[in-house]
Amino acid sequence: MVELKFLIAFFLAFTAGILAIKLGQALYDCY
């Protein structure tokens, strides 16, 4: 089940990246 773990890790990293981008844009808009 190595593929499943890799897929989950990739999904979490992808989601974290999107959240980080949205947060960065929100902070940039505020200031």
C-alpha positions as CSV (number, residue, x, y, z in Angstrom):
1,M,0.0,0.0,0.0
2,V,2.9,2.3,-0.6
3,E,1.1,4.0,-3.5
4,L,-1.8,4.9,-1.2
5,K,0.5,6.5,1.3
6,F,2.2,8.4,-1.5
7,L,-1.2,9.5,-2.9
8,I,-2.4,10.7,0.5
9,A,0.9,12.6,1.2
10,F,0.6,14.3,-2.2
11,F,-3.0,15.2,-1.6
12,L,-2.2,16.8,1.8
13,A,0.8,18.7,0.3
14,F,-1.4,19.9,-2.6
15,T,-4.2,21.1,-0.2
16,A,-1.7,22.8,2.1
17,G,-0.2,24.6,-0.9
18,I,-3.6,25.9,-2.0
19,L,-4.4,27.0,1.5
20,A,-1.1,28.8,1.8
21,I,-1.6,30.6,-1.5
22,K,-5.1,31.7,-0.5
23,L,-3.9,32.9,2.9
24,G,-1.0,34.8,1.3
25,Q,-3.4,36.5,-1.1
26,A,-5.7,37.4,1.7
27,L,-2.9,39.0,3.7
28,Y,-1.6,40.8,0.6
29,D,-5.1,42.2,0.0
30,C,-5.4,43.4,3.6
31,Y,-2.1,45.2,3.5
